[in-house]
């Protein structure tokens, strides 16, 4: 949701007098910082997608966020799963007979699905060289609550702040899903977190997630998934047969997360940034480090704010190659800041 940060004028003055910006002028993101690296369903080019092993590997590879999907079980529990069916990514056919002619997530209880093992897709395998998962249930289907517990445990154990991007897959026709996601975030201590993103393809779904988060006091960004589009000379996002202008979306969203198509242009990114909207792109699957440079560098040049990828290691390398080294702060800066802080404290005491 849209938020405004307040910084004391003294601190801003001190920083402006002390050193140039840490980041180069070539970083054209909305924030001026390098684009975020977002591990799509975890490091899913290497380990089974939506598995705790893939999420942990994505974090180890330097992702700023890991992206997860949420579906709802037969008994109303959030399950970490992308597809409406269990068939493509799990061993469900080895353990259960078909139900209603298939293996829909909605036809199985959470307890049943937790017995399933995730299976690799595309280029992924069941292990990754030199990596041993430390999180429990690394290769099992997990609930959304277990995913949150796992990411909390990883950050606490490693002193990191890897964020989460939560995609509600079916909130448009399962009203209980959005409420479940918000309640779970609050229950697991993510209500005051600064590294939570909520997103969906359905416009009304995204709007409801944002509204529910606001009502619950959840500190989260709201992102709209879709395709970069232009109608009658006006930029917007197209999703599920509907078009919304960037101007309208900017009234309640933080970022548009769009398909990495040829239609993504500098004009689109500039228009979004002018409205205070970030622009993320999905989903990059380079086949090598060389391909990663070829795919990612043009996006960095456009000024995109986040890159959603199955290969966070290679994308991290490209982003880091575009990140200037921090400029050392002058030795006198801590004393200057301390002095300003003391003045501020004295002023506050005089007013009390």
GIGI-V428369 format. One record per residue. N is the residue number from 1. NEAR is the number of other C-alpha atoms within 12 Angstrom. Layout:
BEGIN
N_NEAR, N_NEAR
END
This chain:
BEGIN
1_34, 2_25, 3_17, 4_9, 5_7, 6_9, 7_11, 8_14, 9_14, 10_21, 11_23, 12_17, 13_16, 14_25, 15_23, 16_16, 17_17, 18_22, 19_19, 20_16, 21_21, 22_21, 23_22, 24_19, 25_19, 26_22, 27_28, 28_29, 29_34, 30_31, 31_24, 32_23, 33_28, 34_37, 35_40, 36_42, 37_46, 38_46, 39_49, 40_45, 41_48, 42_50, 43_48, 44_46, 45_38, 46_38, 47_40, 48_41, 49_48, 50_51, 51_54, 52_44, 53_45, 54_51, 55_54, 56_50, 57_43, 58_48, 59_42, 60_32, 61_31, 62_31, 63_42, 64_39, 65_41, 66_50, 67_52, 68_47, 69_40, 70_45, 71_46, 72_40, 73_35, 74_24, 75_19, 76_26, 77_34, 78_47, 79_48, 80_43, 81_46, 82_34, 83_27, 84_26, 85_28, 86_37, 87_30, 88_24, 89_34, 90_35, 91_25, 92_29, 93_22, 94_15, 95_17, 96_21, 97_16, 98_18, 99_18, 100_12, 101_11, 102_19, 103_30, 104_29, 105_41, 106_30, 107_26, 108_32, 109_25, 110_28, 111_21, 112_26, 113_39, 114_32, 115_22, 116_32, 117_31, 118_38, 119_33, 120_30, 121_24, 122_18, 123_21, 124_28, 125_22, 126_27, 127_25, 128_24, 129_12, 130_8, 131_20, 132_19, 133_26, 134_21, 135_30, 136_22, 137_26, 138_34, 139_33, 140_36, 141_44, 142_43, 143_37, 144_40, 145_29, 146_30, 147_43, 148_37, 149_25, 150_32, 151_46, 152_29, 153_22, 154_28, 155_24, 156_14, 157_15, 158_15, 159_12, 160_20, 161_24, 162_39, 163_36, 164_43, 165_44, 166_48, 167_43, 168_49, 169_34, 170_35, 171_32, 172_23, 173_15, 174_24, 175_23, 176_28, 177_37, 178_39, 179_29, 180_31, 181_50, 182_40, 183_26, 184_30, 185_39, 186_26, 187_19, 188_23, 189_21, 190_29, 191_26, 192_19, 193_21, 194_21, 195_30, 196_38, 197_47, 198_46, 199_44, 200_40, 201_36, 202_29, 203_34, 204_27, 205_33, 206_41, 207_33, 208_33, 209_46, 210_38, 211_26, 212_30, 213_34, 214_26, 215_18, 216_24, 217_20, 218_34, 219_30, 220_39, 221_39, 222_44, 223_43, 224_52, 225_45, 226_36, 227_35, 228_37, 229_33, 230_21, 231_15, 232_9, 233_12, 234_19, 235_33, 236_38, 237_39, 238_28, 239_26, 240_18, 241_13, 242_18, 243_27, 244_31, 245_32, 246_40, 247_25, 248_23, 249_34, 250_30, 251_21, 252_30, 253_40, 254_39, 255_43, 256_54, 257_46, 258_40, 259_31, 260_31, 261_19, 262_16, 263_20, 264_33, 265_28, 266_24, 267_22, 268_35, 269_39, 270_25, 271_31, 272_41, 273_30, 274_20, 275_26, 276_28, 277_39, 278_41, 279_52, 280_45, 281_44, 282_36, 283_32, 284_37, 285_34, 286_25, 287_22, 288_21, 289_21, 290_16, 291_19, 292_29, 293_27, 294_20, 295_31, 296_43, 297_30, 298_24, 299_39, 300_40, 301_26, 302_33, 303_40, 304_47, 305_41, 306_49, 307_48, 308_45, 309_42, 310_43, 311_46, 312_48, 313_38, 314_37, 315_46, 316_38, 317_25, 318_33, 319_37, 320_26, 321_20, 322_27, 323_24, 324_19, 325_13, 326_13, 327_14, 328_14, 329_20, 330_16, 331_11, 332_16, 333_20, 334_16, 335_15, 336_22, 337_26, 338_16, 339_17, 340_22, 341_20, 342_16, 343_16, 344_18, 345_15, 346_13, 347_12, 348_11, 349_10, 350_9, 351_8, 352_7
END
